Amino acid sequence: MVEDQALDRAYSALADPTRRWLLETLRQGDARISDLAAPLPMTFAGVSRHIGVLEAAGLVQREVRGREHWLSLKQEGLTMAQQWINEQTDFWSARADALAERLRCEAGSR
């Protein structure tokens, strides 16, 4: 159940284009929250709320350096989401392979 909640938080966080943009920007390296907020068409408080969602989902971590708040990616936050996708892909690939084999067998018996 706890894993389900973490997975729900991760996918919920990834569902928003602003949060995806923040994550993509952080792939370039750590950034101050003020620098991340500057190009966005919303208030600083709005950006802070998005960052809070990313933090709750375990996708970013905050470090306070003096008066500045820096964000960095927390790669392990995506691990569970990626694992779930991989499991689904493996399952459906196996089902598609089984269907293809069955269709080949049926076509050969005709």
Secondary structure as GFF3:
##gff-version 3
##sequence-region A 1 110
A	DSSP	alpha_helix	2	14	.	.	.	ID=ss1
A	DSSP	alpha_helix	17	26	.	.	.	ID=ss2
A	DSSP	beta_strand	31	32	.	.	.	ID=ss3
A	DSSP	alpha_helix	33	37	.	.	.	ID=ss4
A	DSSP	alpha_helix	44	56	.	.	.	ID=ss5
A	DSSP	beta_strand	60	65	.	.	.	ID=ss6
A	DSSP	beta_strand	68	73	.	.	.	ID=ss7
A	DSSP	three_ten_helix	75	78	.	.	.	ID=ss8
A	DSSP	alpha_helix	79	108	.	.	.	ID=ss9
###
